[in-house]
């Protein structure tokens, strides 16, 4: 679990993306946000969801870096918001 949190802390993205993602994460609703990216029968653990989100975000960021026509700023923001929201929830469960 700590590995994925460490990876998230080391992420390097444009400042505006992370700034807005942090703001969006304040309104993060797990069921609503995760359904946009996954189909699942049971809710994944926070670390599992964060791992999946991280893998998806790396792919989206690669499209951003190459100026791909398939890059979507909205998709990227939504993934970053979900990642930060899941990380916050994971940290909260670890502190108990």
ABEGO torsion letter per residue (X at the ends): XAAAAAAAAABBBBAAAAAAAAAAAAABBAAAAAAAABBBABBBBAAAAAAAAAAAAAAAAAAAAAGBAABBAAAAAAAAAAAAAAAAAAAAAAAX
